[in-house]
Amino acid sequence: MTKAARQRLSRRDFLASAGALAAAGAGAGTLAADPAEAAAQAGRPYPVGDFFTHAGTRSVKLSPDGRRIASLEQIGALKEPHGVVDILDAGDPEGRPVRVDLGPIEVDGLYWGNDHRLLVRLIITQTIGRRTSAGSNIRTGGGELKSRRIVSIDVDSGARVTLFEAERSRARGNLDLGRIVDLLPKDADHILMTALEPGGFLALYRASLVDGSAERLERGNSGTFGWDTKDGVAVLRHDINPRGTLESVYARAPGETEWRFVRRSRVQDAPEFSWIGGTDKPGVVLVNARAGEEDVKSVRELDLNTLGFGAPMQSRAGRDVLYGLKDSAGRYLGAAYYGDRLEYDFVEPALAPHHRALNRFFDNDCDVHLTDVDQSRNRFIARVDGPREPGGWYFYDRTAQNIVNIGSRLKLDPERLGPAELLKVQTRDGATVEAYLTAPPGGRSGPLVVLVHGGPEMRDNRGYDRQVQVLAAQGWWVIQPNFRGSGGYGLGFASQGWHRWGTRMQEDVEDAVAHAVSAKGLDAGRVALMGSSYGGYMRP
């Protein structure tokens, strides 16, 4: 099959094509290799165990210059993990990769520190035996102890170094040395990371990608859990109170030494403030925030000198901004929202048709997250998931007009998973709420389970949900209502659930169930309710 012919296919046809499967390699092999076996399995639900195999592809990243693609793979068995990184030439993404073997270890994350150095986050498991404390005859239980570390790998020479390697005492006291704060696009040899200090205080470090050494830049207080940085300098600090219920944000303008209070919010409420990145303006950054009496979170500037917010740059009625999209140099490209699917409002309108084309390629049935964009805005990595797509990574080249599957989390055939649809539910008091309804594979009749999200100021979407697909494989229909009080739809929608636990929120769930039962001819006498956190104690 020619490349031109392949691009005219949808994702499903693309994966079903033997030629495409051969070209895409192991990462795209979600279908049975034997045609007779594939025919026998068509439409047959998966057994439960197939949903709990370990993820194969863990991450796919594009180098800042757009010339190389790195794919992090877990190729070992569940109990005997083995990690590798496959390096592809972005000019020939279907060519043979160069493999970097990481050995018998669990891999967790992948980044490009610069155009030549990869950063791989590893999970190190140690077995701790039972111990007896000095002067005591009481033995403590043993078990497994997991920690995270980052290894810097020069992909040209093969040289490797573990970050904080020169800080043995610091590494010994930290189970998590895998948190990257800033990849420092303007500094090829360093990144910013966090590490715990003696006494449990978090500190911000500049770590060398060359020799693993680390220099402390900032030390937080007892509640500090993170920083946001511009050009390698901390400009926002995030603290949490001892009870873990309130988050406070502090700011510091360039040249200042003291932190100033910006805002405080309740942790259990929908987030009202998040970092996007720097700007070309001195002392001005981009954040995603709700200001004053506004209903939705919007992209706006924050002046670090005055602590004043600018007017919304990008905003959409009834939809909170999820995050800001940036290219590999940290330049802002647009805002992400959740409408019928994941959507972007681009500051460069020329990018919009390409995202629409990617959506069409996936039959308008998946969320296409643009995770990596090179500086020329020509090459992209898209992470794709949907009701019947557990997660795949695709490389898109605008100039070559080429889409290539790089890897997949799980090898599951979409035709053997339950399809989902968005319902617009009219409530008993005249409002409209959304719900997602997933059918068993083949759409056969069966009981209905109501899966209620937690929070309650969280929300469900159409992404892949293992719990939903496990239930669907057992013959259940599954409905996930975003009742009033859910997050993501603006403050007005969320506030309609305040002080209405047991009344309005439950009524919205009941109305969603009635809608599904009527629309699909389901048995109203065979309905179950389940959930976690708030969803676990909501009662109709």
C-alpha positions in Angstrom: 0.0 0.0 0.0 1.4 3.4 -0.9 1.8 6.2 1.6 -0.8 8.3 -0.3 -3.3 5.6 -0.2 -2.7 4.9 3.5 -3.4 8.5 4.4 -6.9 8.3 2.8 -7.9 5.7 5.3 -9.4 6.2 8.7 -7.6 5.0 11.8 -9.7 1.8 11.9 -9.0 1.0 8.3 -5.4 1.9 8.8 -4.9 -0.6 11.6 -6.9 -3.3 9.8 -4.6 -3.1 6.8 -1.9 -5.7 6.8 0.5 -3.3 5.1 -0.1 -0.7 7.7 0.4 -3.1 10.5 3.7 -4.2 9.0 4.9 -0.6 8.5 3.9 0.6 11.9 5.6 -2.2 13.8 4.9 -3.8 17.1 3.4 -0.6 18.6 0.4 -0.7 16.3 -0.3 -4.4 16.5 -3.7 -4.2 18.2 -5.3 -6.8 15.9 -4.9 -10.5 15.7 -2.2 -11.5 13.2 -4.0 -14.5 11.9 -7.1 -13.5 9.7 -9.0 -16.6 10.8 -8.3 -15.8 14.4 -9.3 -12.2 13.9 -12.6 -13.3 12.3 -13.3 -15.6 15.2 -12.7 -12.9 17.8 -14.6 -10.1 16.0 -17.0 -8.6 18.5 -16.1 -11.0 21.2 -15.6 -9.2 24.6 -12.2 -9.5 26.2 -11.8 -11.5 29.4 -11.1 -9.3 32.5 -7.4 -10.2 32.7 -6.7 -8.7 29.3 -7.5 -5.2 30.7 -4.8 -5.5 33.4 -1.7 -6.3 31.4 1.1 -3.8 31.8 1.4 -0.8 29.4 3.8 -1.4 26.6 4.6 2.1 25.3 5.0 4.5 28.3 5.8 7.7 26.4 6.8 9.1 23.0 8.7 12.4 22.7 9.9 14.6 19.9 13.3 16.2 20.2 13.2 20.1 20.4 14.6 20.4 16.9 12.0 18.0 15.5 14.7 15.6 14.1 14.3 12.6 16.3 11.5 10.6 18.0 12.1 8.7 21.2 9.7 5.9 22.3 9.9 4.5 25.9 8.9 0.9 26.0 8.3 -1.7 28.7 9.1 -5.0 27.0 9.5 -7.3 30.0 6.9 -9.3 31.8 4.8 -7.7 34.5 6.9 -9.3 37.3 10.2 -9.1 35.3 10.2 -5.6 33.7 12.7 -4.6 31.1 12.9 -1.0 29.7 14.2 0.2 26.4 14.1 3.5 24.4 13.7 3.3 20.6 15.1 6.3 18.7 13.6 7.1 15.3 14.7 9.5 12.6 11.7 11.9 12.2 12.5 12.2 8.5 12.0 8.4 8.1 9.7 7.5 11.1 8.9 4.1 9.6 12.6 3.1 9.4 14.5 0.9 11.7 14.9 2.4 15.2 18.1 2.6 17.2 17.5 0.8 20.5 18.9 2.0 23.9 18.7 -0.9 26.4 17.9 0.3 29.9 18.1 -3.2 31.5 15.8 -5.1 33.9 14.0 -2.1 35.4 10.6 -0.4 35.3 10.4 2.8 33.2 8.0 5.6 34.0 8.7 8.7 32.0 10.6 10.3 29.1 11.8 13.8 28.2 14.4 15.4 25.9 16.7 17.5 28.0 18.1 18.9 24.7 18.5 17.8 21.1 21.0 15.1 22.1 20.2 14.0 25.6 17.3 11.9 26.8 16.0 11.9 30.3 14.4 8.7 31.5 12.5 8.4 34.7 13.0 5.0 36.3 11.2 3.2 39.2 13.7 1.4 41.4 12.2 -1.4 43.6 14.1 -2.6 46.7 13.1 -5.5 48.9 13.3 -4.5 52.6 13.5 -7.4 55.1 12.1 -7.4 58.6 14.1 -5.4 61.1 14.6 -5.2 64.8 15.3 -1.7 66.2 18.3 -1.4 68.6 17.3 -2.0 72.2 14.0 -3.5 71.2 12.6 -7.0 70.6 9.9 -5.7 68.3 10.4 -6.5 64.6 9.0 -4.3 61.9 7.5 -5.8 58.7 9.4 -5.8 55.5 8.2 -5.3 51.9 9.0 -3.5 48.7 10.2 0.1 48.7 9.9 2.0 45.4 11.8 5.1 44.5 12.1 7.3 41.3 15.3 8.5 39.7 16.2 10.2 36.4 19.0 9.0 34.1 20.5 11.4 31.5 21.5 9.6 28.3 23.6 11.0 25.5 22.0 9.3 22.5 25.0 9.9 20.3 27.8 8.6 22.6 25.7 6.4 24.9 27.1 8.1 28.0 24.8 7.9 31.0 24.6 9.7 34.3 22.0 9.6 37.1 20.9 13.0 38.2 21.9 13.8 41.8 24.5 11.1 41.5 27.1 13.4 43.0 24.7 14.2 45.9 24.8 10.8 47.6 23.5 12.1 50.9 20.6 14.0 49.2 19.7 10.9 47.1 19.7 8.6 50.1 16.9 10.5 51.8 14.7 10.9 48.8 12.3 8.3 47.5 11.2 10.7 44.7 14.0 12.3 42.7 12.0 12.2 39.5 10.1 15.6 39.6 11.1 17.9 36.8 10.0 21.5 37.1 11.6 23.1 34.0 13.4 21.6 31.1 15.2 25.0 30.5 14.9 25.3 26.7 17.6 28.1 26.8 20.0 26.0 28.9 21.0 22.8 27.1 23.0 21.3 30.0 20.6 21.7 32.9 17.1 21.2 34.2 15.2 22.3 37.3 14.1 19.6 39.8 12.8 19.3 43.3 14.2 17.3 46.2 13.4 17.0 49.9 15.8 18.6 52.4 16.5 17.2 55.9 13.4 17.9 58.0 11.0 17.3 55.1 11.3 20.8 53.4 11.2 20.8 49.6 14.0 22.5 47.7 14.4 23.6 44.1 17.6 22.5 42.3 19.4 23.1 39.1 20.7 19.7 38.0 23.4 19.0 35.4 22.6 16.7 32.6 26.3 16.1 32.0 27.7 15.0 35.4 24.5 14.7 37.6 25.6 17.4 40.0 22.9 19.6 41.6 22.9 23.1 43.0 20.2 24.3 45.3 18.4 27.5 44.2 15.4 27.7 46.5 14.2 26.2 49.8 10.5 26.1 50.6 8.8 26.3 53.9 7.0 23.4 55.7 4.0 23.6 53.3 5.7 24.2 49.9 5.0 21.5 47.3 6.1 23.1 44.1 7.3 26.1 42.1 6.7 27.6 38.6 9.7 29.1 36.9 10.5 31.5 34.1 14.0 31.5 32.4 15.2 29.3 35.2 14.0 31.6 38.0 11.2 30.7 40.4 8.4 33.2 40.1 5.4 31.3 41.7 5.4 29.1 44.8 2.6 26.7 45.9 2.0 25.9 49.5 -0.6 23.8 51.2 -1.8 24.1 54.8 -1.2 21.4 57.4 -4.6 19.9 57.0 -4.2 19.6 53.3 -7.4 21.6 52.6 -6.1 24.9 51.3 -3.6 25.8 48.6 -1.9 29.2 48.6 0.0 30.7 45.7 2.8 33.3 46.1 4.6 35.4 43.5 7.9 37.1 43.2 8.8 39.5 40.4 12.3 39.6 38.8 14.9 41.0 41.2 12.7 40.6 44.3 13.6 38.4 47.2 10.3 38.3 49.1 7.3 36.2 48.2 3.9 38.0 48.0 0.5 36.4 48.4 -1.6 36.0 45.2 -4.6 33.8 46.0 -5.9 30.9 48.1 -8.3 28.1 47.1 -9.9 25.1 48.6 -8.3 21.9 47.4 -11.5 20.0 47.1 -13.0 22.6 44.8 -12.4 22.8 41.0 -8.9 24.3 40.5 -9.1 28.1 39.7 -5.5 28.8 39.0 -2.7 27.0 37.1 0.5 27.8 35.4 1.0 28.0 31.6 4.4 29.6 31.0 6.4 32.7 30.5 6.0 35.5 27.9 8.4 37.8 26.1 7.4 40.6 28.4 9.6 41.2 31.5 7.8 40.2 34.7 4.7 38.9 32.9 3.6 35.2 32.8 0.7 33.3 31.4 -1.7 31.5 33.7 -5.1 29.8 33.5 -7.3 31.5 36.0 -10.7 32.6 36.9 -10.7 36.2 38.1 -13.3 38.2 39.9 -16.9 37.2 39.2 -16.0 35.4 35.9 -17.7 32.1 35.3 -14.9 30.2 33.4 -11.2 29.8 33.7 -9.4 31.6 30.9 -5.9 32.2 29.6 -4.6 35.5 30.8 -1.4 37.4 31.7 -0.3 37.8 35.3 1.9 40.8 36.1 4.4 39.7 38.7 5.1 43.3 39.7 1.5 44.5 40.3 0.0 41.0 40.9 -2.8 42.1 38.5 -4.5 39.8 36.0 -5.0 40.8 32.4 -8.2 40.4 30.5 -9.0 36.9 29.2 -6.9 36.2 26.1 -8.8 33.0 25.2 -12.1 32.1 26.8 -15.2 30.0 25.9 -18.6 30.2 27.5 -19.5 27.2 29.7 -16.1 25.6 29.3 -13.0 26.0 31.5 -9.6 26.1 29.9 -7.9 22.8 30.7 -4.3 23.8 29.9 -2.1 25.9 27.6 -0.3 24.3 24.6 3.3 25.3 24.0 6.0 24.4 21.5 9.4 22.9 22.3 10.8 26.4 22.9 8.1 27.2 25.5 6.1 29.5 23.2 2.4 29.6 23.7 0.3 28.1 20.9 -3.3 27.9 22.3 -5.8 26.8 24.9 -7.3 23.3 25.3 -11.0 22.8 26.2 -13.3 19.8 26.6 -16.3 20.2 24.3 -17.7 17.1 22.6 -14.1 16.0 22.5 -10.8 17.7 23.4 -10.6 20.9 21.4 -8.0 23.7 20.9 -8.3 27.4 20.2 -5.0 28.2 18.5 -3.3 31.6 18.5 -2.0 30.6 15.1 -5.1 29.8 13.0 -3.1 27.8 10.5 -2.7 25.0 13.1 -6.5 24.4 13.4 -7.1 22.5 10.1 -4.3 20.1 11.1 -5.9 19.2 14.4 -9.3 18.8 12.6 -7.6 16.5 10.1 -6.2 14.4 12.9 -9.6 14.1 14.5 -11.1 12.9 11.2 -8.4 10.3 10.9 -9.5 8.9 14.2 -13.2 8.9 13.1 -14.0 11.9 15.4 -14.1 9.3 18.2 -11.0 10.1 20.1 -9.3 12.9 22.0 -6.2 14.1 20.1 -3.7 15.7 22.6 -0.8 17.5 20.9 1.9 16.7 23.4 5.0 17.8 21.4 5.3 20.5 18.8 8.7 21.4 17.3 9.8 25.0 17.0 8.9 25.3 13.3 5.3 24.0 14.0 5.8 21.3 11.4 6.2 18.1 13.3 3.9 16.9 16.2 3.5 14.0 18.6 -0.2 13.3 19.3 -1.3 11.2 22.2 -4.7 9.7 21.3 -7.2 8.1 23.5 -10.9 7.4 23.4 -13.7 5.0 24.6 -12.2 2.2 22.4 -8.6 3.5 22.3 -6.5 2.8 25.4 -3.8 5.2 24.3 -1.6 5.5 21.3 1.1 7.9 20.1 1.2 9.2 16.5 3.8 11.3 14.7 2.4 13.9 12.3 4.4 15.7 9.7 2.7 18.7 8.1 5.0 19.0 5.1 5.1 15.3 4.4 1.4 14.9 5.2 2.2 11.7 7.0 0.7 10.0 10.1 2.7 7.2 11.6 1.7 5.1 14.7 4.8 5.1 17.0 3.4 3.1 19.9 0.4 1.9 21.9 -0.3 1.3 25.6 -2.3 -1.9 25.2 -2.9 -4.2 22.3 -6.7 -4.2 22.3 -8.9 -4.4 19.2 -11.4 -1.4 19.1 -14.1 -3.7 17.7 -14.0 -5.8 20.9 -14.5 -2.8 23.2 -17.7 -1.0 24.1 -18.6 2.1 22.0 -19.6 5.3 23.8 -21.8 8.2 23.0 -22.6 11.6 24.5 -26.1 12.2 25.8 -27.6 15.6 26.2 -30.0 15.1 29.1 -33.0 17.4 29.9 -33.5 17.6 33.6 -36.8 17.8 35.4 -36.3 21.5 36.1 -35.5 22.4 32.5 -31.7 22.4 32.6 -29.3 20.4 30.3 -26.5 18.1 31.6 -24.2 15.8 29.7 -23.7 12.1 30.3 -21.6 9.4 28.6 -23.2 6.1 27.8 -21.1 3.0 27.0 -22.7 -0.1 25.5 -21.4 -3.6 25.8 -19.5 -4.8 22.7 -22.1 -5.5 20.0 -24.7 -3.3 21.8 -26.5 -6.3 23.2 -29.2 -5.7 25.9 -28.1 -5.9 29.5 -28.3 -4.2 32.9 -27.2 -0.6 33.5 -24.6 0.6 36.0 -24.4 4.3 37.0 -20.7 5.2 37.5 -20.6 8.4 39.5 -17.4 10.5 39.5 -15.8 11.8 42.7 -15.1 15.4 43.8 -17.9 16.2 43.3 -16.2 19.1 41.3 -14.6 16.7 38.9 -16.0 15.5 35.6 -16.0 12.5 33.3 -15.1 12.7 29.6 -15.0 10.3 26.6 -11.4 9.1 27.2 -10.5 5.5 27.7 -11.7 4.2 31.1 -10.6 0.7 32.1 -13.3 0.4 34.7 -16.0 1.2 32.2 -14.7 -1.3 29.6 -14.3 -4.1 32.2 -18.0 -3.6 33.1 -19.0 -3.4 29.4 -17.2 -6.6 28.7 -19.3 -8.3 31.3 -22.5 -7.2 29.5 -23.2 -4.0 31.5 -24.3 -0.7 29.9 -22.5 2.1 31.8 -23.6 5.7 32.2 -21.4 8.5 33.6 -23.4 11.6 34.3 -21.8 15.1 34.7 -24.5 16.4 37.1 -24.7 20.0 38.2 -21.9 20.4 40.7 -19.4 18.9 38.4 -16.3 20.8 37.3 -15.1 21.9 33.9 -18.3 23.7 32.9 -17.6 27.0 34.7 -18.2 28.2 38.2 -22.0 28.7 37.7 -22.5 25.1 36.8 -20.3 23.8 39.7 -22.0 26.1 42.2 -25.4 24.7 41.3 -24.4 21.6 43.3 -23.4 23.6 46.4 -25.6 22.6 49.4 -27.6 20.4 47.0 -26.1 17.1 47.9 -29.0 14.6 48.2 -31.3 16.8 46.0 -30.4 18.4 42.7 -27.2 16.4 42.0 -29.0 13.1 42.7 -32.0 14.2 40.6 -29.7 14.9 37.7 -28.3 11.4 38.0 -31.8 10.0 38.1 -32.8 12.0 35.0 -29.7 10.7 33.1 -30.6 7.1 34.0 -34.2 7.7 32.8 -33.0 9.2 29.6 -30.7 6.2 28.8 -33.4 3.6 29.8 -35.9 5.3 27.4 -33.4 5.9 24.5 -32.0 2.4 24.5 -34.9 0.3 25.7 -33.1 -0.8 28.9 -34.7 -2.5 31.9 -35.4 0.2 34.6 -35.5 -2.6 37.2 -31.9 -3.7 36.5 -29.9 -0.6 37.5 -26.9 -0.5 39.8 -24.9 2.5 41.3 -21.2 2.6 42.0 -18.4 5.1 42.4 -15.4 6.2 44.4 -15.0 9.0 46.9 -18.1 11.3 46.4 -19.4 8.9 43.8 -19.2 6.1 46.4 -21.7 7.7 48.8 -24.1 9.5 46.4 -27.4 7.8 46.9 -30.5 8.4 44.7 
